[in-house]
Amino acid sequence: MLDYEYRELRFPRGTSRNVTRQTLTDHAEYGRWELARVRLYRDGSRTVVIRRRIIRQVRTM
């Protein structure tokens, strides 16, 4: 069974797309996060949910 860890990022109304893109790229490259959900609100703010797999070690003995 796959388990995921989730993190929610909020970007206020004045945040440009380039800043948002760069932030998500950094999380993906260095933290192994992947995009799960993007929500754009009427006021222009964004909520982004990113996730990454939790790797559990299995005892062999």
C-alpha positions, 0 to 999 in steps of 0.5 A, spaced: 500 500 500 502 506 498 502 512 503 503 519 501 505 525 505 501 531 503 503 539 504 499 545 502 502 551 500 498 558 499 500 563 494 496 570 496 493 574 490 499 578 488 504 572 487 506 571 480 506 565 476 513 565 475 514 565 483 509 560 484 512 555 478 519 556 481 517 554 488 514 548 486 520 546 481 524 547 488 520 542 492 520 537 486 527 537 485 530 537 492 524 534 496 521 529 491 514 532 491 509 532 486 503 536 484 497 533 487 492 539 486 491 546 485 485 550 487 485 557 484 480 562 488 476 568 485 480 573 489 486 570 485 489 566 491 492 559 489 492 553 494 497 548 492 497 541 495 503 537 493 505 530 495 510 525 496 511 517 497 513 515 504 517 509 503 517 504 509 522 499 510 521 492 511 525 488 516 528 482 513 529 478 519 
